[in-house]
């Protein structure tokens, strides 16, 4: 089965109902075929790559679905990319065509870019009922590549993770099953469609369930609050920063039909989890995913939803916590690398067999496990998994392991802290020192000495930051995830200049 099979089944049942914004399933299908014909006329064929360098709008949805119909491979590109990142993606994926809007096309100027298809033209094609759509197209094979999503590139040049038509179908089905998603649901998002959270979760999930998706171009807390108050809006997917911004609004409101709020792409603090439940009466459902496999773990829809945890495996997914040194399973309560196996796991990195081989380990039963690079632990008492950090972000100070997320969770509870990030700084005596960066609440004087004293009552001494720096804003990517590589670069720059960051 492919994702297209799931979409077609939903359309057969929900043809006249709304699918994306104010476009019905029937009109979305017809518009997609018109766009497919337009792409074919511009030379796009099965197996070709088309980059989607476009903000959230209907053109993105039409070209994505049209590419799947043609058998072409969609390559979503972060709208924050500029010349270096764009050149890498367009060249590495050997892109034949680029979808761009008036807003994004200017960033392609001066680059040796492929031909551009304007988002504005795409939307006109889709609406033009006088234009014939593409003739019935050959159904792509389930194992054919459908999507190449480039990773964040935190350890070097980003790699293109290849997801097949079957991968996409499995991922969407898992979400629909686990979260009891139905055709009666309306999901509101401001997540970027160029990321798996917005694309594989929100869009693919909606069109599989037969529900409706309301897409905001970008996240603005007041506008999203208005949307969530609309009768019939039942679901909201966001990243932790979005929940923080909703909590910053002055007056609580009622969400008459909202039944589930999902958080992912970064760790949700216990404080935000508890404050949101107290203020809005909704317990956020946190899940865990990655570009290479979509989604692996989720808090239980029916509960309990445990703060600071990512729950249990999705249907059909297997996980294990293994020693990063010998690959042996770690006992309950121990920390190790999270390995993931299942039909949702990607086929490999685009034209990069070396990176693909390094990303997997095969056990004695010939099971192929993806090495997530995330450190996890299993809580046997509450029967949930917890992510405690990245393997490459583990801080070893004086021979003791320090997991940044544990320290950040405590710092975030301190009054006046809006967000925090903990990294390791080289130290000749201890190997590494724990360093904290604090984004303080605006207009509130922050006392680092009081924070230090408070943390010493809650954490082992080797986990307490040796240095604390208050900065205006933590560096974040488009999904709100803190870019710790930039914080480490800041430490290195100050070390070279012999000045203190604190």
C-alpha positions in Angstrom: 0.0 0.0 0.0 1.1 3.5 -0.7 0.2 6.9 0.7 -1.7 7.6 -2.5 -3.9 4.5 -1.9 -4.8 6.0 1.5 -5.6 9.4 0.1 -7.8 7.9 -2.6 -9.7 5.8 -0.1 -10.3 8.9 2.0 -11.5 10.9 -1.0 -13.9 8.1 -2.0 -15.6 8.6 1.4 -15.2 12.3 2.0 -15.2 13.8 -1.5 -17.3 16.9 -0.9 -16.0 17.6 2.6 -13.1 20.1 3.2 -9.6 18.7 3.1 -7.1 21.6 3.3 -8.3 25.0 4.4 -11.3 25.6 2.2 -10.5 23.1 -0.5 -12.6 19.9 -0.7 -11.2 16.4 -1.2 -12.6 16.3 -4.8 -11.2 19.7 -5.6 -7.9 18.9 -4.1 -7.7 15.7 -6.2 -8.7 17.5 -9.4 -6.4 20.4 -8.8 -3.5 18.0 -8.1 -4.0 16.3 -11.5 -4.0 19.7 -13.2 -0.7 20.6 -11.4 0.7 17.2 -12.3 0.0 18.0 -16.0 1.7 21.3 -15.6 4.8 19.7 -14.1 4.9 17.1 -16.9 4.7 19.8 -19.5 7.7 21.4 -17.8 9.7 18.1 -18.2 9.2 16.5 -14.8 9.2 12.7 -15.0 9.1 9.7 -12.6 12.3 9.6 -10.6 13.1 13.3 -11.1 13.6 15.4 -8.0 11.6 18.6 -7.4 12.5 20.9 -4.6 9.7 22.5 -2.6 11.3 25.8 -1.5 8.1 27.5 -0.4 6.3 28.8 2.7 3.1 27.1 3.9 0.5 27.6 1.2 -1.7 25.5 -1.1 0.9 25.5 -3.8 3.2 23.4 -1.6 0.4 20.9 -1.0 -0.5 20.6 -4.7 3.1 20.2 -5.9 3.8 17.6 -3.2 0.8 15.5 -4.1 1.4 16.0 -7.9 5.0 14.8 -7.5 3.8 11.6 -5.8 1.3 11.0 -8.6 3.9 11.4 -11.2 6.4 9.2 -9.4 8.8 12.1 -9.0 10.6 12.6 -5.7 9.7 15.7 -3.5 12.6 17.5 -1.8 11.3 19.9 0.8 13.8 22.8 1.5 13.8 24.9 4.6 12.6 28.4 3.7 15.4 29.8 6.0 18.1 28.2 3.7 20.3 30.7 1.9 23.0 30.3 -0.8 25.2 27.7 0.9 22.5 25.4 2.2 20.4 25.8 -1.0 23.3 25.0 -3.3 24.1 21.9 -1.3 20.5 20.6 -1.4 19.8 21.4 -5.0 23.2 19.9 -6.1 23.2 16.9 -3.8 19.7 15.9 -4.8 20.3 16.8 -8.5 17.0 18.7 -8.6 15.3 19.2 -12.0 12.7 21.8 -10.9 12.1 24.1 -8.0 8.8 25.3 -6.6 9.3 28.8 -5.2 7.1 31.7 -4.3 7.7 35.5 -4.7 9.0 35.4 -1.1 11.5 32.6 -1.6 12.5 33.0 -5.2 14.7 36.0 -4.4 17.0 33.7 -2.5 17.7 31.7 -5.6 19.0 34.7 -7.5 22.6 34.3 -8.4 22.6 30.6 -7.8 23.1 28.0 -10.5 19.5 26.8 -9.8 17.2 24.6 -11.9 14.1 26.1 -13.6 11.6 27.6 -11.2 7.8 26.9 -11.0 6.1 29.8 -9.3 3.7 29.0 -6.4 1.3 31.6 -7.7 1.1 29.9 -11.1 0.6 26.5 -9.5 -2.4 27.8 -7.5 -3.8 29.2 -10.7 -3.4 25.9 -12.5 -5.2 24.1 -9.7 -8.2 26.4 -9.8 -8.5 26.4 -13.6 -11.4 24.0 -14.2 -11.1 24.5 -18.0 -7.6 22.9 -18.0 -7.4 19.1 -18.4 -5.5 17.3 -15.7 -2.9 14.6 -16.3 -4.1 11.3 -17.7 -4.2 8.4 -15.3 -0.7 7.8 -14.1 1.1 4.6 -13.3 0.9 3.9 -9.6 4.3 4.2 -8.0 5.7 1.1 -6.4 5.6 1.0 -2.6 9.3 0.8 -2.3 10.0 3.6 -4.7 11.5 6.8 -3.2 8.8 9.5 -2.6 10.6 12.0 -0.4 14.1 13.2 0.3 14.2 15.2 3.5 17.5 16.8 4.5 18.6 16.5 8.1 19.5 19.5 10.2 23.2 19.0 9.6 24.3 19.3 13.2 27.4 17.1 12.6 28.4 18.4 9.2 26.7 18.7 5.8 23.1 17.7 5.9 22.2 14.3 4.5 19.1 13.5 2.4 17.0 10.8 4.2 15.0 8.9 1.6 11.4 7.9 2.6 9.5 5.6 0.3 5.8 5.6 -0.6 5.4 2.7 1.8 7.2 4.5 4.6 4.9 7.4 4.2 1.8 5.2 4.3 3.0 3.3 7.4 3.8 6.6 9.2 0.4 8.1 8.5 -1.4 4.9 9.5 0.5 4.7 12.8 -0.5 8.2 13.7 -4.1 7.8 12.8 -4.4 4.6 14.8 -2.6 5.8 17.9 -4.3 9.1 18.2 -7.8 7.9 17.2 -7.8 10.4 14.3 -11.1 10.3 12.3 -12.8 12.2 9.4 -14.6 14.3 12.1 -11.3 15.9 13.1 -10.0 19.3 12.1 -6.3 19.9 12.8 -4.8 23.4 13.1 -1.1 23.9 12.5 1.6 26.5 11.9 4.3 23.9 11.5 6.4 24.3 8.4 5.4 21.8 5.7 9.1 21.3 4.7 9.6 19.3 7.8 8.3 15.8 8.6 6.3 17.1 11.6 4.2 19.3 9.3 4.3 17.1 6.2 4.3 13.5 7.3 2.3 14.0 10.5 -0.1 16.9 9.9 -0.8 16.8 6.1 -0.4 13.0 5.5 -2.2 12.1 8.6 -5.1 14.4 7.9 -5.6 13.1 4.3 -5.3 9.5 5.5 -8.0 10.0 8.2 -10.3 12.0 5.9 -10.2 15.0 8.2 -9.5 18.7 7.6 -6.3 20.6 7.9 -6.1 24.3 8.7 -2.7 25.7 7.7 -1.3 28.9 9.1 1.5 30.5 7.1 3.5 31.0 10.2 3.0 30.8 14.0 1.5 33.9 15.6 0.1 33.1 19.1 -2.9 35.4 19.0 -4.0 34.2 15.6 -3.6 30.5 16.6 -5.6 31.2 19.8 -8.5 32.5 17.7 -8.3 29.4 15.5 -8.3 27.0 18.4 -11.4 28.6 19.8 -13.4 27.8 16.6 -16.1 25.1 17.1 -15.0 22.0 15.2 -11.3 22.5 15.6 -10.3 19.3 17.5 -6.5 18.9 17.1 -3.4 21.1 17.4 0.2 20.0 16.6 3.1 22.3 17.8 6.6 22.5 19.1 7.3 23.5 22.7 8.0 27.1 21.8 4.5 27.4 20.5 3.0 26.2 23.8 5.2 28.7 25.7 3.9 31.6 23.5 0.3 30.5 24.0 0.9 30.5 27.8 2.3 34.1 27.6 -1.0 35.5 26.3 -2.7 37.4 29.1 -6.1 35.7 29.5 -7.0 32.0 29.4 -9.8 31.1 27.0 -11.9 28.0 26.3 -11.3 25.6 23.4 -14.8 24.2 23.0 -13.9 21.2 20.8 -10.2 20.8 21.1 -9.5 17.1 22.1 -5.7 16.7 21.7 -2.6 18.8 21.6 0.6 17.1 20.4 4.1 18.3 21.0 7.3 17.2 19.3 10.5 18.2 17.5 12.1 19.3 20.8 11.8 18.3 24.5 8.7 19.7 26.3 9.6 20.9 29.8 7.6 19.5 32.7 6.8 23.1 33.7 5.1 23.9 30.4 3.3 20.6 30.5 1.9 21.4 33.9 1.1 25.0 33.3 -0.8 24.3 30.0 -2.9 21.6 31.8 -3.7 24.0 34.6 -4.6 26.9 32.4 -6.4 25.2 29.5 -7.5 21.9 30.9 -5.6 20.0 28.2 -2.8 17.5 28.9 -0.3 17.8 26.1 0.6 14.5 24.3 4.3 14.4 23.7 5.8 12.2 21.0 9.2 11.4 19.6 10.3 11.3 16.0 13.1 11.9 13.6 13.5 12.6 9.9 14.7 9.0 9.3 11.7 7.2 10.6 8.9 9.7 11.1 7.7 8.8 14.6 8.6 6.0 17.0 7.2 6.8 20.5 4.1 8.5 21.8 2.4 9.1 25.1 -0.7 7.0 25.2 -3.8 8.8 23.8 -5.9 7.3 26.6 -3.3 8.1 29.2 -1.6 8.4 31.4 0.5 11.1 29.7 3.6 11.4 31.7 5.4 14.7 31.9 9.0 14.5 30.6 8.4 11.2 28.8 7.8 10.2 25.2 5.6 7.2 26.1 5.6 3.9 24.3 6.2 2.7 20.7 3.7 3.4 17.9 2.0 0.4 16.5 4.4 -1.7 14.5 7.5 0.0 15.8 10.2 -1.7 17.9 12.7 0.2 20.0 15.5 -0.8 22.3 18.0 1.1 24.6 21.5 -0.2 23.8 25.0 0.6 25.0 26.7 2.9 22.6 29.9 1.0 23.0 29.0 -2.6 22.5 25.3 -2.5 21.4 24.1 -4.7 24.2 20.7 -3.9 25.7 20.7 -1.6 28.7 18.8 -2.6 31.8 15.7 -0.7 32.9 16.7 2.7 34.3 20.0 2.7 32.5 20.9 5.1 29.8 21.8 4.1 26.3 21.3 4.9 22.6 17.8 4.5 21.3 17.5 2.1 18.4 14.5 1.9 16.1 13.2 -0.8 13.8 10.0 -1.1 11.8 8.4 -0.5 8.4 8.4 3.3 9.0 12.2 3.4 9.0 13.8 5.1 6.0 15.7 3.2 3.3 18.9 5.2 3.6 20.6 8.4 2.8 20.5 9.7 -0.8 23.6 8.6 -2.7 25.5 8.1 0.6 26.1 4.4 1.2 28.8 5.1 3.8 26.5 7.2 6.0 23.7 4.7 5.5 25.8 1.8 6.7 27.0 3.8 9.7 23.4 4.6 10.6 22.3 1.0 11.1 23.3 -2.0 13.3 22.1 -5.5 12.6 21.6 -7.9 15.6 21.9 -11.6 15.8 18.3 -12.1 14.6 19.1 -10.1 11.4 16.9 -7.2 12.6 18.1 -3.9 11.1 18.1 -1.2 13.8 18.5 2.5 13.1 20.9 4.3 15.4 19.0 7.4 16.5 21.9 9.1 18.2 19.5 10.0 21.0 20.1 8.9 24.6 17.1 7.3 26.3 16.1 5.4 29.3 13.2 3.1 30.1 11.2 3.8 33.2 9.8 0.4 34.2 7.6 1.8 37.0 5.6 4.1 34.7 6.3 2.0 31.7 7.5 4.9 29.5 10.6 5.9 27.6 12.4 9.2 28.3 14.8 11.0 26.0 17.7 12.4 28.1 19.8 14.0 25.3 21.9 13.5 22.3 24.7 11.0 22.3 27.1 13.6 20.9 25.8 16.2 23.5 26.6 14.0 26.5 28.9 16.0 28.8 31.6 14.0 30.7 32.8 16.2 33.6 35.4 14.7 35.9 34.5 11.2 34.8 30.8 11.7 35.5 28.1 11.7 32.8 25.9 14.8 32.6 22.8 14.6 30.5 21.9 18.2 29.4 18.2 17.7 29.3 18.1 16.7 33.0 19.9 20.0 33.9 17.8 22.1 31.5 14.6 20.7 33.0 15.6 21.9 36.5 16.8 25.3 35.3 13.5 25.8 33.4 11.6 25.5 36.7 13.5 28.5 38.2 11.5 31.7 38.4 12.4 34.1 35.6 13.7 31.5 33.2 12.0 31.5 29.8 14.2 28.7 28.3 17.7 27.3 28.8 20.3 25.3 27.0 23.2 23.3 28.5 26.4 22.4 26.7 29.9 21.2 27.5 32.9 23.5 27.4 36.5 22.0 27.2 38.4 22.1 30.5 42.0 20.8 31.0 41.3 19.4 34.5 37.8 18.0 34.2 37.6 17.2 30.5 34.4 19.3 30.2 32.6 21.9 32.3 28.8 22.2 32.3 27.8 25.6 30.8 24.3 27.0 30.8 22.8 29.6 28.6 19.6 31.3 29.9 16.9 33.1 28.0 15.3 35.2 30.8 11.8 36.5 31.0 11.8 40.0 29.5 11.9 42.8 32.0 12.7 40.5 35.0 16.1 40.9 36.6 17.9 37.6 36.7 20.1 36.5 39.5 22.5 33.7 38.4 23.9 33.3 42.0 20.4 32.4 43.3 19.9 30.0 40.4 23.2 28.3 41.4 22.2 28.0 45.0 18.8 26.6 44.0 20.3 24.0 41.6 22.7 22.8 44.3 19.7 21.7 46.4 18.3 19.7 43.4 21.2 18.3 41.5 24.5 16.5 42.2 27.3 19.0 42.4 29.0 17.8 39.1 25.7 18.6 37.2 25.5 22.2 38.4 26.7 24.6 35.7 30.1 26.0 36.3 29.3 29.0 34.2 25.9 30.6 33.4 25.4 33.2 30.7 22.1 35.2 30.2 21.5 35.9 26.5 18.7 37.8 24.8 17.5 34.7 22.8 18.7 31.2 22.3 19.5 30.4 18.7 16.7 28.2 17.2 15.9 26.6 13.9 12.6 26.9 12.0 11.0 24.4 14.4 12.1 26.1 17.6 14.8 23.5 18.4 17.9 25.1 20.0 21.0 25.0 17.8 23.6 24.0 20.4 26.3 24.0 17.8 26.0 27.8 17.7 26.3 28.0 21.5 29.5 25.9 21.4 30.8 28.1 18.7 30.2 31.1 21.0 32.2 29.4 23.8 35.0 28.7 21.4 35.1 32.3 20.1 35.2 33.7 23.6 37.9 31.1 24.6 40.1 32.3 21.7 39.6 35.9 22.7 40.3 35.1 26.3 37.1 36.8 27.5 34.4 35.4 29.7 31.0 34.5 28.4 29.4 34.9 31.8 
